[in-house]
Amino acid sequence: MTVLNKQSGYTLTEVLLVLTVFSISLILVIPLQNNVVRKIETQQYMEQFQEDILLAQQLTMTDHPNYWIMIRPAHRDYYLYDYKNKLTIYHRKFPDQWKINLQSLTSPVRFNAAGTLRNPGTMTIVSPYATYKITFPFGKSRVSIIEQ
Protein backbone atom coordinates (compact mmCIF):
# COMPACT_ATOMS: atom_id res chain seq x y z
CA MET A 1 0.00 0.00 0.00
CA THR A 2 1.39 3.35 -0.98
CA VAL A 3 0.47 6.47 0.90
CA LEU A 4 1.00 9.71 -0.91
CA ASN A 5 1.97 12.46 1.45
CA LYS A 6 0.77 15.49 -0.54
CA GLN A 7 0.74 18.84 1.29
CA SER A 8 -1.08 21.90 0.03
CA GLY A 9 -0.31 25.47 1.00
CA TYR A 10 1.86 28.41 0.15
CA THR A 11 5.59 28.45 0.13
CA LEU A 12 7.55 30.90 2.23
CA THR A 13 8.59 32.73 -0.93
CA GLU A 14 4.98 33.22 -2.02
CA VAL A 15 3.94 34.55 1.39
CA LEU A 16 6.88 36.97 1.50
CA LEU A 17 6.11 38.19 -2.01
CA VAL A 18 2.47 38.93 -1.13
CA LEU A 19 3.45 40.68 2.12
CA THR A 20 6.02 42.79 0.27
CA VAL A 21 3.49 43.92 -2.34
CA PHE A 22 0.94 44.70 0.39
CA SER A 23 3.51 46.69 2.39
CA ILE A 24 4.58 48.74 -0.62
CA SER A 25 0.91 49.49 -1.40
CA LEU A 26 0.37 50.77 2.14
CA ILE A 27 3.50 52.89 2.01
CA LEU A 28 2.25 54.58 -1.15
CA VAL A 29 -1.42 55.01 -0.20
CA ILE A 30 -1.24 56.29 3.40
CA PRO A 31 0.67 59.56 2.65
CA LEU A 32 -1.73 60.33 -0.19
CA GLN A 33 -4.68 59.85 2.13
CA ASN A 34 -3.11 62.14 4.77
CA ASN A 35 -2.61 64.87 2.16
CA VAL A 36 -6.24 64.62 1.09
CA VAL A 37 -7.44 64.83 4.70
CA ARG A 38 -5.22 67.87 5.41
CA LYS A 39 -6.42 69.63 2.26
CA ILE A 40 -10.07 69.06 3.23
CA GLU A 41 -9.39 70.33 6.76
CA THR A 42 -7.77 73.45 5.30
CA GLN A 43 -10.73 74.10 3.00
CA GLN A 44 -13.18 73.66 5.87
CA TYR A 45 -11.21 76.06 8.04
CA MET A 46 -11.19 78.69 5.30
CA GLU A 47 -14.95 78.28 4.82
CA GLN A 48 -15.42 78.71 8.58
CA PHE A 49 -13.30 81.88 8.49
CA GLN A 50 -15.44 83.28 5.67
CA GLU A 51 -18.66 82.41 7.50
CA ASP A 52 -17.37 84.06 10.69
CA ILE A 53 -16.73 87.30 8.81
CA LEU A 54 -20.20 87.15 7.26
CA LEU A 55 -21.67 86.61 10.75
CA ALA A 56 -19.90 89.73 12.01
CA GLN A 57 -21.28 91.73 9.08
CA GLN A 58 -24.82 90.46 9.68
CA LEU A 59 -24.69 91.07 13.43
CA THR A 60 -23.50 94.60 12.78
CA MET A 61 -26.41 95.29 10.43
CA THR A 62 -29.10 93.68 12.63
CA ASP A 63 -27.95 94.38 16.19
CA HIS A 64 -25.49 97.26 16.59
CA PRO A 65 -22.36 98.52 14.77
CA ASN A 66 -19.88 97.63 17.50
CA TYR A 67 -18.86 94.11 16.49
CA TRP A 68 -15.18 93.79 15.74
CA ILE A 69 -13.18 90.95 14.25
CA MET A 70 -9.77 91.03 15.83
CA ILE A 71 -7.15 89.20 13.73
CA ARG A 72 -3.89 88.71 15.61
CA PRO A 73 -1.10 87.26 13.43
CA ALA A 74 1.39 87.03 16.31
CA HIS A 75 -1.01 84.86 18.29
CA ARG A 76 -2.28 83.06 15.16
CA ASP A 77 -5.90 83.61 16.12
CA TYR A 78 -8.96 85.75 15.57
CA TYR A 79 -12.08 86.50 17.53
CA LEU A 80 -15.38 88.33 17.21
CA TYR A 81 -15.76 90.90 19.93
CA ASP A 82 -18.94 92.73 20.91
CA TYR A 83 -17.51 96.08 22.00
CA LYS A 84 -20.87 97.40 23.20
CA ASN A 85 -21.47 94.53 25.65
CA LYS A 86 -17.77 93.77 26.29
CA LEU A 87 -18.24 90.14 25.23
CA THR A 88 -16.24 87.75 23.04
CA ILE A 89 -18.67 85.94 20.73
CA TYR A 90 -16.16 83.36 19.45
CA HIS A 91 -12.43 82.81 19.48
CA ARG A 92 -10.65 80.65 16.90
CA LYS A 93 -7.01 79.71 16.52
CA PHE A 94 -5.26 79.26 13.21
CA PRO A 95 -3.39 75.94 12.88
CA ASP A 96 0.19 75.98 14.17
CA GLN A 97 1.92 75.72 10.79
CA TRP A 98 -0.02 78.61 9.23
CA LYS A 99 1.40 82.08 8.69
CA ILE A 100 -0.91 85.08 8.71
CA ASN A 101 0.09 88.33 7.02
CA LEU A 102 -2.12 91.42 7.23
CA GLN A 103 -0.97 93.15 4.10
CA SER A 104 -3.16 96.24 3.73
CA LEU A 105 -5.81 95.06 6.18
CA THR A 106 -5.91 96.63 9.61
CA SER A 107 -7.25 94.96 12.69
CA PRO A 108 -9.92 95.23 13.99
CA VAL A 109 -12.13 94.57 10.99
CA ARG A 110 -15.34 96.54 11.47
CA PHE A 111 -18.53 97.16 9.55
CA ASN A 112 -20.90 100.12 9.76
CA ALA A 113 -24.65 99.77 10.42
CA ALA A 114 -25.31 99.38 6.67
CA GLY A 115 -22.89 96.43 6.43
CA THR A 116 -20.14 98.35 4.64
CA LEU A 117 -16.59 97.53 5.64
CA ARG A 118 -14.91 100.43 7.42
CA ASN A 119 -11.32 99.45 6.65
CA PRO A 120 -11.02 97.40 3.42
CA GLY A 121 -7.80 95.62 2.63
CA THR A 122 -6.14 92.30 1.91
CA MET A 123 -4.38 89.63 3.89
CA THR A 124 -2.73 86.32 3.10
CA ILE A 125 -2.75 83.02 4.91
CA VAL A 126 -0.04 80.51 4.09
CA SER A 127 -0.72 76.92 5.07
CA PRO A 128 1.60 73.99 4.33
CA TYR A 129 -0.76 72.99 1.51
CA ALA A 130 -1.87 76.28 -0.06
CA THR A 131 -1.64 80.06 0.04
CA TYR A 132 -4.85 82.08 0.29
CA LYS A 133 -5.39 85.72 -0.59
CA ILE A 134 -8.30 87.17 1.37
CA THR A 135 -9.80 90.40 0.11
CA PHE A 136 -12.02 92.55 2.28
CA PRO A 137 -13.59 94.75 -0.44
CA PHE A 138 -15.14 98.21 -0.41
CA GLY A 139 -18.90 98.29 0.07
CA LYS A 140 -21.24 95.52 1.14
CA SER A 141 -19.57 92.81 -0.91
CA ARG A 142 -18.61 89.56 0.71
CA VAL A 143 -15.05 88.71 1.57
CA SER A 144 -13.37 86.74 -1.20
CA ILE A 145 -10.90 83.97 -0.51
CA ILE A 146 -8.77 82.91 -3.46
CA GLU A 147 -6.36 79.99 -3.36
CA GLN A 148 -3.12 80.94 -5.10
Legacy VTK file of the C-alpha trace (Angstrom):
# vtk DataFile Version 3.0
C-alpha trace
ASCII
DATASET POLYDATA
POINTS 148 float
0.000 0.000 0.000
1.388 3.354 -0.983
0.469 6.465 0.896
0.997 9.713 -0.909
1.974 12.464 1.452
0.772 15.489 -0.541
0.743 18.837 1.290
-1.085 21.899 0.030
-0.311 25.469 1.004
1.863 28.407 0.150
5.594 28.450 0.135
7.551 30.902 2.231
8.593 32.729 -0.929
4.981 33.225 -2.025
3.944 34.550 1.393
6.881 36.970 1.501
6.114 38.194 -2.011
2.474 38.926 -1.129
3.447 40.679 2.117
6.023 42.786 0.274
3.485 43.920 -2.339
0.938 44.695 0.391
3.509 46.693 2.393
4.576 48.738 -0.624
0.912 49.493 -1.398
0.368 50.772 2.137
3.502 52.886 2.014
2.252 54.584 -1.152
-1.423 55.012 -0.202
-1.243 56.295 3.400
0.671 59.556 2.650
-1.727 60.333 -0.193
-4.677 59.845 2.131
-3.114 62.138 4.769
-2.607 64.871 2.156
-6.238 64.620 1.086
-7.435 64.830 4.702
-5.217 67.875 5.410
-6.425 69.630 2.259
-10.072 69.061 3.231
-9.389 70.329 6.762
-7.771 73.455 5.298
-10.727 74.097 2.998
-13.184 73.658 5.867
-11.210 76.064 8.044
-11.186 78.693 5.304
-14.952 78.277 4.819
-15.420 78.707 8.579
-13.304 81.876 8.488
-15.437 83.279 5.665
-18.664 82.408 7.504
-17.365 84.056 10.690
-16.731 87.296 8.807
-20.197 87.146 7.262
-21.675 86.608 10.751
-19.903 89.728 12.008
-21.279 91.731 9.082
-24.825 90.463 9.677
-24.690 91.069 13.428
-23.503 94.601 12.785
-26.412 95.288 10.432
-29.100 93.681 12.625
-27.949 94.380 16.192
-25.495 97.260 16.585
-22.360 98.524 14.774
-19.878 97.632 17.497
-18.862 94.107 16.493
-15.178 93.794 15.740
-13.180 90.953 14.247
-9.771 91.027 15.835
-7.147 89.204 13.731
-3.889 88.708 15.612
-1.102 87.258 13.434
1.387 87.030 16.313
-1.015 84.856 18.285
-2.282 83.055 15.155
-5.902 83.608 16.123
-8.960 85.749 15.573
-12.077 86.503 17.530
-15.379 88.330 17.206
-15.762 90.904 19.933
-18.941 92.729 20.911
-17.512 96.077 21.998
-20.872 97.399 23.203
-21.471 94.528 25.648
-17.767 93.771 26.294
-18.240 90.143 25.229
-16.237 87.750 23.039
-18.667 85.939 20.730
-16.159 83.364 19.452
-12.428 82.809 19.477
-10.646 80.653 16.896
-7.005 79.708 16.524
-5.259 79.262 13.213
-3.393 75.941 12.883
0.191 75.980 14.172
1.924 75.723 10.794
-0.019 78.611 9.233
1.402 82.082 8.690
-0.907 85.082 8.714
0.089 88.333 7.017
-2.121 91.419 7.232
-0.966 93.155 4.100
-3.159 96.244 3.729
-5.811 95.057 6.180
-5.910 96.633 9.610
-7.252 94.962 12.691
-9.924 95.226 13.989
-12.132 94.570 10.993
-15.338 96.538 11.466
-18.530 97.158 9.545
-20.904 100.116 9.763
-24.652 99.771 10.416
-25.313 99.380 6.670
-22.891 96.431 6.433
-20.139 98.350 4.644
-16.588 97.534 5.638
-14.908 100.425 7.419
-11.324 99.449 6.646
-11.021 97.404 3.425
-7.799 95.620 2.633
-6.139 92.297 1.907
-4.380 89.634 3.891
-2.728 86.315 3.102
-2.747 83.016 4.906
-0.041 80.511 4.094
-0.718 76.922 5.070
1.596 73.987 4.329
-0.760 72.994 1.507
-1.869 76.283 -0.058
-1.645 80.059 0.043
-4.851 82.081 0.294
-5.394 85.722 -0.589
-8.298 87.170 1.372
-9.800 90.405 0.107
-12.022 92.553 2.275
-13.586 94.748 -0.438
-15.138 98.212 -0.413
-18.898 98.290 0.066
-21.240 95.522 1.141
-19.570 92.815 -0.911
-18.613 89.558 0.712
-15.052 88.712 1.566
-13.369 86.741 -1.204
-10.898 83.969 -0.512
-8.773 82.907 -3.456
-6.356 79.994 -3.360
-3.120 80.935 -5.097
LINES 1 149
148 0 1 2 3 4 5 6 7 8 9 10 11 12 13 14 15 16 17 18 19 20 21 22 23 24 25 26 27 28 29 30 31 32 33 34 35 36 37 38 39 40 41 42 43 44 45 46 47 48 49 50 51 52 53 54 55 56 57 58 59 60 61 62 63 64 65 66 67 68 69 70 71 72 73 74 75 76 77 78 79 80 81 82 83 84 85 86 87 88 89 90 91 92 93 94 95 96 97 98 99 100 101 102 103 104 105 106 107 108 109 110 111 112 113 114 115 116 117 118 119 120 121 122 123 124 125 126 127 128 129 130 131 132 133 134 135 136 137 138 139 140 141 142 143 144 145 146 147
